[in-house]
Amino acid sequence: LHPDKDQATLLRGFAAALPRLPNESYLVIMGDGRLKDALHELTSDLGISSHVFFLGQVPGALQYLRAFDAFALTSDHEPFGMVLLEAMAAGLPLLSSASGGAIEVVEGVGILFAQGELEALAEALVCLNRLTDQQRSECVKAMLERLQNNFSDAVVRAQFWQLPMLKSAVESRT
C-alpha cells in the first residue's frame, strides 16, 4: 500500500462503479504498507467498507488469483508490471492504468485507462463485470497467447541473446 500503486484511485473508482455492480461485488486488496490507515479511512469515507477487504500480506498470494473475477492495477507508473503477467497466467481479465510497462502487457488483451481517470476506471469495472462466459474465454485465450508469444522464458531468452552488445560479444569470441 504505497503511493506509486495509487490504491486510492482504485477505491474511488470502485465506489463510483459499485451502484452499477451486483450487490455481492467486493474489492480485495492484498499487501501492506504505509498507506494502510489512510486507505482504510478513505474506504470508510466513501461508504464502501462492507465491500472492501484489506488482506494484508498474503503468503503465496499468487495461488489465490484464480478466485477473483478480474484484476485491476492503478499504478501511477509501472516499470514493467510482473503482477499483470501473473494475473494473465491466472486467466483474470485485466484492467490497468496506461502507465509505463503496463501498456506493453495489457494493450490489446485488457482494458487500459488514463491514470487517475475515475469515471473511465469505474466504467471499465462495470464492463468487466458484464463479460459473458464466451467473452471471458476469448479474453483469456488472447491473454495466454500474448503471454506465450511475448513473455515466455523461451521468447525472453531468445530476445536477450539478440541484444546488440551481447551478439557482438559472442561473435568476437568465436
Secondary structure, DSSP 8 states (H G I E B T S, - for coil): --GGG-HHHHHHHHHHHGGGS-TT--EEEEB--TTHHHHHHHHHHTT-GGGEEEEE--TTGGGGGGGSS-EEE--S--SS-HHHHHHHHTT--EEEES-THHHHHHTTTSEEE-TT-HHHHHHHHHHHHT--HHHHHHHHHHHHHHHHHHHSHHHHHHHHTTSHHHHHHHHHH-
